[in-house]
Amino acid sequence: DVKVTQSSRYLVKRTGEKVFLECVQDMDHENMFWYRQDPGLGLRLIYFSYDVKMKEKGDIPEGYSVSREKKERFSLILESASTNQTSMYLCASSLKGSTNTGELFFGEGSRLTVL
Amino acid sequence: GNSVTQMEGPVTLSEEAFLTINCTYTATGYPSLFWYVQYPGEGLQLLLKATKADDKGSNKGFEATYRKETTSFHLEKGSVQVSDSAVYFCALRMDSSYKLIFGSGTRLLVRP
């Protein structure tokens, strides 16, 4: 069964802390994505990566960075967490190229609270 | 820019009622269209999709038809069950992109 695993389901951090959200997929997918989900706003793309060490900014990259050192792992980093980054973070992956049907496979999400 | 608009929720129905969740889109070109579902405590999963005008996607009793003339992709189900209670997201993807653009989501609550 295909699987996208996010390391932490719930995190509570303080303002100014550095936060790492980890995501691992076991499907050998080239593309990986980080979205944040907020009530009334749906899902908004933060960053995506189409290959190892490659990344592109999404719609709301400010305050975030990412790392993709291995194909299966995509990390989201909050260098200095702020209260407006309290949210649900969703990782997803997909195939690339002609085999890409547009389907994203999602993890269960990481709910981050910044105090 | 490209965008998706969904009806606001929550939508509350009794079991076996007919469901419609409206979705319209704005796109420069002809996108592929998707419905994703998020059950409580879970990540999103693909429910159905359509890649060109007049295509009908269907799965688990849900249907949606890609209507280019009205730029719509409304989700329907003839008889909902309590287990259909979830948040439903409409989304589009342009052929030139890997990214999905999501609507704001519609929460459905089905009562016994």
Chai-1 contact restraints between the chains, C-beta under 6 A:
chainA,res_idxA,chainB,res_idxB,connection_type,confidence,min_distance_angstrom,max_distance_angstrom,comment,restraint_id
A,N31,B,Y98,contact,1.0,0.0,6.0,A-B,restraint_1
A,G40,B,S104,contact,1.0,0.0,6.0,A-B,restraint_2
A,G42,B,F102,contact,1.0,0.0,6.0,A-B,restraint_3
A,G42,B,G103,contact,1.0,0.0,6.0,A-B,restraint_4
A,G42,B,S104,contact,1.0,0.0,6.0,A-B,restraint_5
A,G42,B,G105,contact,1.0,0.0,6.0,A-B,restraint_6
A,L43,B,F102,contact,1.0,0.0,6.0,A-B,restraint_7
A,L45,B,K99,contact,1.0,0.0,6.0,A-B,restraint_8
A,G102,B,S32,contact,1.0,0.0,6.0,A-B,restraint_9
A,G102,B,R93,contact,1.0,0.0,6.0,A-B,restraint_10
A,E103,B,L46,contact,1.0,0.0,6.0,A-B,restraint_11
A,L104,B,L100,contact,1.0,0.0,6.0,A-B,restraint_12
A,F106,B,G43,contact,1.0,0.0,6.0,A-B,restraint_13
A,F106,B,L44,contact,1.0,0.0,6.0,A-B,restraint_14
A,G107,B,G43,contact,1.0,0.0,6.0,A-B,restraint_15
A,E108,B,E42,contact,1.0,0.0,6.0,A-B,restraint_16
A,E108,B,G43,contact,1.0,0.0,6.0,A-B,restraint_17
A,G109,B,G43,contact,1.0,0.0,6.0,A-B,restraint_18
